[in-house]
Amino acid sequence: MTRCVFNRRPDQRESQSGLLTVKTFEGKEIIVMMRDKSSRGVGFEIMKGKDARRIRKGQEVSISCNWNPAMIPKARFRVQNINGFRVGVLVKR
């Protein structure tokens, strides 16, 4: 059996790598590794299994980037997709 995943994003993604801090509105802080970003959102990977249970699809989070604060907009994000330890979030409009 072959498994395929098609990526149908309307926006161009650019690969990025670096540590981010994800803050849930319940007050939890999670350190994650950014994998890519686009004009509408960010893709990241959760590095610890116990932190994966703190993120839910549809949840609102904020993201901060200490090494380049201008890279991530100061906005609320909504968790759009979770696939294992990979998470995709979109800017909440």
Secondary structure, DSSP 8 states (H G I E B T S, - for coil): ---------SS--EEEEEEEEEEETTS-EEEEEEEEE-SSEEEEEE-SHHHHTT--TT-EEEEE-SS-TTTS-SSEEEEEEEETTEEEEEE--
